[in-house]
């Protein structure tokens, strides 16, 4: 939830260096939900390790988190792309433009 205000800020920065508004909006809405997994995944792994191995030493925790970071980040990024990057940022605004009277539910 901490990254939700960031796409408009990143979009403005991208526009300042020459990107069009559409390109900047699309890039920021697609990239930020995925990139936020880099700082979020270690915290997630730490919480899991604290719960599952309450007697582990700090060194054991760091080694476990380090070993699991690559696959965990990759899996979390792959899971986030359809839901938050494509579904939230890219597909939803154009779908909102369709009037409900033109949508037929069967």
C-alpha positions in Angstrom: 0.0 0.0 0.0 3.0 2.3 0.5 3.6 2.5 -3.2 0.1 3.6 -4.3 1.0 7.4 -4.3 4.2 6.8 -6.3 3.0 6.2 -9.9 1.9 9.8 -10.4 5.2 11.1 -9.0 7.3 8.8 -11.1 5.2 9.7 -14.2 5.9 13.4 -13.6 9.6 12.6 -13.3 9.5 10.6 -16.5 7.7 13.4 -18.3 10.3 15.9 -17.1 13.0 13.9 -18.9 11.0 13.8 -22.1 8.5 10.9 -22.0 5.0 11.5 -23.2 2.3 11.5 -20.6 0.8 8.2 -21.8 4.2 6.5 -21.9 5.1 7.8 -18.5 1.8 6.8 -16.9 2.0 3.4 -18.4 5.6 2.8 -17.4 5.1 3.9 -13.9 1.8 2.0 -13.4 3.4 -1.2 -14.7 6.8 -1.0 -13.1 6.2 0.2 -9.5 4.0 -2.6 -8.3 6.6 -5.1 -9.6 9.6 -3.2 -8.3 8.2 -2.7 -4.8 8.7 -6.5 -4.4 12.5 -5.9 -4.0 12.2 -4.2 -0.6 9.0 -6.0 0.4 10.2 -9.6 -0.1 13.0 -9.6 2.5 10.5 -8.3 5.2 8.1 -11.0 4.2 10.8 -13.7 4.4 11.9 -12.3 7.8 8.4 -12.6 9.1 8.0 -16.1 7.9 11.4 -17.1 9.4 10.6 -15.5 12.7 7.4 -17.4 12.9 8.7 -20.8 11.6 12.1 -20.7 13.3 11.7 -18.7 16.6 15.1 -20.0 18.0 17.2 -19.3 14.9 20.2 -17.0 15.3 20.4 -13.7 13.4 23.1 -15.2 11.2 20.8 -18.2 10.3 18.0 -15.8 9.5 20.1 -13.7 7.2 21.5 -16.7 5.4 18.0 -18.2 4.9 16.6 -14.9 3.6 19.6 -14.5 1.3 19.2 -18.0 -0.1 15.5 -17.6 -0.7 15.5 -14.0 -2.0 15.9 -14.8 -5.7 13.1 -17.3 -6.1 10.8 -15.4 -3.8 11.2 -12.0 -5.5 10.8 -13.7 -8.9 7.6 -15.5 -7.8 6.2 -12.4 -6.1 6.9 -10.2 -9.2 5.3 -12.8 -11.5 2.2 -12.9 -9.2 1.9 -9.1 -9.1 2.1 -8.4 -12.8 -1.4 -9.7 -13.8 -3.1 -8.3 -10.7 -1.6 -4.9 -10.0 0.3 -3.9 -13.1 -1.9 -5.0 -15.9 -5.2 -5.3 -14.1 -5.0 -2.2 -11.9 -3.0 0.3 -13.9 -3.3 -0.5 -17.5 -6.6 -2.3 -18.2 -8.9 -0.7 -15.7 -8.9 3.0 -16.8 -9.9 2.1 -20.4 -12.5 -0.3 -19.1 -13.9 2.5 -16.9 -14.5 4.6 -20.0 -17.1 2.1 -21.3 -20.6 3.1 -20.2 -22.4 0.5 -18.2 -25.4 0.7 -20.6 -23.1 -0.8 -23.3 -22.0 -3.8 -21.1 -24.2 -6.8 -21.4 -24.0 -9.4 -18.7 -25.2 -12.9 -19.6 
